[in-house]
Amino acid sequence: MGRDSDPDQNAPEAANGDRDVRRSRSVMSGETYSVWYWVRLQQLYPGKFKVHGGDPGLNATNLAETPDQLRARGAVEPHVGGERIASIARGERDSDVGRVCGVYGVSPW
């Protein structure tokens, strides 16, 4: 198993109790695969798929800190972030195909 996937590995970030580096690497791997898959679907079935990026924003979950710590930083309840993503899935943001949509509108990059 590689350093990024083995939780028992004695990596510096694991020794400090900081797993954010590993999480971000996992997310980047997933995003890379998702983009590759989307490109392949577009080649096989042009014009039949709509792809959006969805940003639920900062949610009060226990993934990084406690929910109360996140609420103190301005996090919303998880169902609010879920509703943001659900609005994309329902087609309410179809005019923003190919962009990242969030509470702020469309990502400026």
N, C-alpha and C positions, 0 to 999 in steps of 0.2 A: 504494500500500500504506500502511496506517496505521502509526503509530509502534510499536504493540504487535506487529505481525506482520513488520516489516521489520528483520532483524538488522543491516543495514548502516546503519540510521538512527542519527544521532548523538544518541541520547537520553542523558540524564544517567546513568541506571542502566547503560546499555551502555558508556559511557565509563569508568565505574568498574569494569567487569568484573562488575557485579552484575546478573544476569539474573533474580533471584528475583521482582522486581516483575512482569516480563513473564510469568513462569511462573504466578504467582498469578492474574493477569488471565485467562490462558488457561484455567486450571482453573475459575475462576468462570463464564466464558462457557460452558464445557462442562457444568458443573453446572446452570446456568440452562436450557440447552437440554434436558438430561436430565429435569429436573422438568417442563418444558412437555410433553415427549413422553409422560411417564408420565401426566400429567393427561389428555392426549388419548386415550391407550389406555384409561384407566379410563372415559372417556365412551363410547367405541366398544364396549368389551367389559367391562362391569362385572363385577368379581369373578374375572376369569380370569388376572390377573397379580399376582405378589407382588414387591414392590420393597423392597430393603434397601439400607442404606448399609454399606459394608465398609471398615474401617480396618485396614490391614495393620501399622500401627505403624511405628516407626523401623527401616528395613532398611539393611544395609551394602551399598549400591550406589555407583556413581560418578556419580550424578545431581547431587549438590550438592558433596560433598567426596570424599576418597578413602575406600574402604571401611574402611581401618584407622583413620582419624580417626573415622568413625561408630561403629566397634566400641568405640573408647575412650569414646564417649558412651553406650554401652549398647545399640547397635543389634544386632538379631538378623540371622541370615543370611536372604537373600531367600526361600529356600524355606519358611522358617517363616512369613513374612508371606503368602506365596502359599497356604500351607495354611489360614491364617485365612480368606482370601477363598474358597478352595475349599470349606470347610466350610459356608459360606453357600449356595454354588451347589448343593451336594449336598442341601440342605434341612434340615441339622442345626439351623438357627436360624430355622425357620419360625414359631416362637412370637414372634419379634421383628420381624415384618413392619412396615415403615414406620419402622424405627429404624436408627441407626448402631451396628453391632456391631464390637467389637474385642477385644483381649486383656483389657481392663478390664471386659468385659461389654457393657452397653448404655450408649451415651453419655447422660450425665445431662441434656443439653439436648434 
